[in-house]
Amino acid sequence: MFKAGYITVVGKPNAGKSTLVNKMVGFKVAITTPKPQTTRFNIKGIITDENSQMVYIDTPGVHIPKDKMGEYMMKNVESAIESVDVIIYMVDASRPTIDKANETIMKNIAGKKNNVILCINKIDKIEKGKILKIISIYDEFFKSVGGNFKEIIPISVYKEDGLNILKECIVKYLPEGEMIYSEDEITDITERELVEEIIREKALNNLNEEVPHGIKVEVTKFKKRKNREKQSVYDIEVNIICEKQSHKGIIIGKDGAKLKQIGTQARIEIENMLEDKVNLQLWVKVRENWQDDDNYLGNIKSKI
């Protein structure tokens, strides 16, 4: 009896959604940073074993949109909730308060026919005695808006605590059927998109709070060739687009130090991913209000 289906992971920014998907898939398909709104579009991570195929959909963190990019991100979340077999609703145990964002999420998924699993993440950061209280608060509110959690599972993605239990519960609610993707596929995003995301991750981790969410990474050249020693080399050229001239200077840094740091960290990870040498060149360009320009939001729109 083979089972296959889609699992959407939803929650507020920094609940641990992308880290969970990466852990479950066993491969880094989604970038992770401590900053909110790191994930901008739906990313699929696929894990196949002899008994099942689970297609995880990592979604942007739920927030109030302030521009077109934010609106498209929230549309991505809405589309990921529809027609999936299991919804994993992730809550940060260290920030358990039910605020407007949490209320919005639970109200949106309460009326769906999907199987909803509540995951209380980051239990390693709180006293064990507080877990039952958090579960009670969320369970009570979800029932008050017409919902019903099929399972409630405390986990720590960081400590890999409870993940096997979560996997068993997910498989239980998947329908019987054939594979959706071939057994060797692990994600639906291209190598080019992975490169863009890796560079954006390094920028997010190396820049201060003012700049990161106003940047976009755009690969303009992605070409494989042989060098003089007949070794494979990827020539990759990239634009880092920011909104303000002052941001451009911050990204480049004094004597280009910050941009070099971002590029070096990204190149190492890209080489590990592609398993070949990489010649990476980065440029920084200013495009005011790009987050409201459909011409620059193509990949975010295309994932809806």
N, C-alpha and C positions, 0 to 999 in steps of 0.2 A: 504494500500500500504506500504509494509515493504521494507526498503532499507538496504543493507549491502555491505561493501567494505573495501579496504585497503587504508590507508593514510600514506605516507612516509614523515617524517620530516627531512629536510636536511638544512645544513648551516655550517658556520665556527665554530670552537671550541668556547664555551662560549656564543653562540647566545641565549641560553635558551631552547634548544630542549628537553632535558630530563625533565626539570621543566614543560614545556608545556604538555608533554605526561602525567606526573604524575597528573597535575591539571585536564586535560581532563578526565582521567580514574578515578580519585578520590582515587587512591591508589598508593603508592610508588613502581613502577615497575622498575625504573631506578635510579641509584645513581646520586647525584649532588654534585659538588664541584666547587670552583672558578678556578680550574686549568684546562688547556686545555687537550684534549684527555682523558677525564674521561671515556667516553663511548667507549668501545673497539669492541663491536659487536652489531648486530641488535637485538633490544629487542621489543617484541610486547606488547602493552597495549590494552586491550579490554574493551569497554564500550557498554553495551546493554540496550536499553530501549524499550518501547512498539512499537516504530515506526522504530527503526534502530539499527544496530550493526556496530560500527566503530572500525576497527582494526588499531591502530596507530603503526607505526614502527619507533622507535627511532634509529638514526644512529650515527656512529662516526663523529666527526667534520672533515671537509675536510682539509687536509694538505698534504705536500710533504713527502712521505714515506722515512725513513732513514734505515729501516730494514725490515725483513719479516713480523713482526707484523704490521708495518705501511702499508705494501702492502696488507695484508689480510684485514685490517680495511677499506682501500679504495675500495677493492673488495666488501666488505659488503655494502658500500654506493651504488656502481654501481648496485648490485643485488637488492637492495631495491627500486631503481628507476624504474626498469623494471616491467611491468604488475601490476601496482597499479592504483587505480582510481583517487587519488588526491595526488599531491605533495605540501607540505607546505614548502616554502623556507623562512627560518627565517634569518632576518638581525638585528644586534644590532644597534639600533638608536644612541647610544652613540659613536659608531665607524662605521660610515656610508660609509667610503671610499671604492670604488670599487677597490680592489687589485687583484692580480693574482688568489687567491683562489676563490673570488667572481666571477671573470670572468669565471673560470673553471666550477664552479657550474652552472652558467646560460647557458653557452655553452652546457653543458652536458644535461640539461633538456629542452633546447629550441627546440630540434628536436624530442622530445617525443610527443606522442599523449595524454599524461595524462593532466588532468586539474591542472594547476599550480596556487596556491594562494601565493601571496607575503605577509608575515607578518612582519611588522616593529615593532620589540619588544623593550621593555625598553623605551617606550615613556615618562614614568614618570621621566626619567633622562635628558630630553632635553626640550628646549622651544618649545611650541606648534607651533610657527611660522616656525620652521625648518622642520616639518614633511612633508609638501607639497613639499619642495625642495628635500628631500630624495626620496620621491615617484617618483618625476619627473626624477631624475638621474637614478634610477633603471629601471623604466619603459622604458625610452629611450634606455638604453643599451640593455635590454632584447629584445626589438623590433629590434634593429640593428643586433642581431644574429639570428633572425628568430623566436623569441618567442613571447608569448602573455599571460600576466597574466589575468586569469579569474576574479580574485578579488584581490584588494589590501587593506589590513586591518591593521591599526595601533593598536597595543595591548600593554598591560603591563601584562605579566604573573604574576609578583610579586604582582601587585595591583588587579589582576583578572579583568582587564579592557579590554573589547572587546572580551572576550572569548565566550560569548553567541552568539555574531554576527558571530564569526569564526565557531562555531559549526553549526549554521544554514546554513552557506555557504557551509560547507563540505557536510552536508546531501543532499543539493541541487544537488550536482554532483555525488552522489553515485548511483549505479544502483539498480533497483528493484531486489529483490531476497530473498532467505532464509538465515537464520543464518549460518555463517561460523563456528563459535565455539558455544558450549553450552552456555546458557545464564548466567551460574554461573562462567565461566572462565574469568580471568582478565589479565593473562599473559601466555606466552609460555615457560618461564624459570622455572626451578625446584626450590624447596626449597633449595637444596644443592647449586645451582648457586646463588640464592638470598643471602645466607649466605656468599659466597665468595665475592660477590659484596659489601655487607654491610661492611665487614672487610676491603676491599680495600678502600672504601669510608672513613672510619675512619683513615686509614693510610695516605691517600692523604691529609686529613684535618689537620693531626697532624705532618706531616713531612715537612722539608724544600724543597725548589725548586729542589735541586740536586737529591734527592732520589726517589720520588713517582712514576715516570713513568718507573722506572726500576724495579718495583716489580710485582709479580704475587701471587695471593692467591689461594691455593689448599687445599680443604677439603679432608682429608685422612680417617676420620671416621665420620659417621653421623648415630647415633643409638639411638633409643628411648627405655627407660626402666622404670621400676617402682622402686622407692626407698623404704626404710623401712616403710615409712608412706603411701605407696601405691600411691604416687604422681608420675605423669609422669615427666621424666627428659630426656633431650637430651644430650648425650655425643658427643661432637663435637671436633675433633682434626684437626688442620690446620697448614699447612706450609706456611709461608710468604717467597717467593723466591726473592732474590735480586741478583744484578750482581756483586757486589764488597764486599770484606771483610770489607772495611771501611764503607760501607752502612749498613752492619749488625750491627755494633756498634751503628750507629745513630738510627736505628730502635729499638734496645733494650734499648738504653739510659742508663744513669747512674743508676747503681743498678737495672736495669730492669724497670725503671720508665716509659719510653716512651711506651714500649710494654704493660705494665700493663694498661696505659691510653687508648691505642688503644683497648685492649681486653675488658676493662670495658664498654666503650662506645658501642662497637659492641655487647656485651652480652645483654645489656639492650634492644637494638633495636631488636635483634634476638628473645629474649624472648617475646617481644610485638608482633612480627610477628607470632611466632609459638604458642603463648598463653600457654606456658609451661616453666618450669625452664630449664636452660641451664648450663651445665658444659663445659666451653669453655677453651681449651688449645691451646696456640700458640707457634710455634717454628719458628725460622728464619734460613734459609739455603741459602748458596751462590751457584749460578749456573751462571758462566760467560757466557755472550752472549746468554742467554736463549731466547732473543727476535728474534734471527735468527735460533732457534732450533724448528723444526716442532713438536718434542715430547712435547714441552711446550705450543704449540699454538693450541691445539686441539679444545677448545671451541670457539676460534675466527674463526678458519677455518670452523667449523661445521655450523656456522650461515650464511655462504655465500650462 
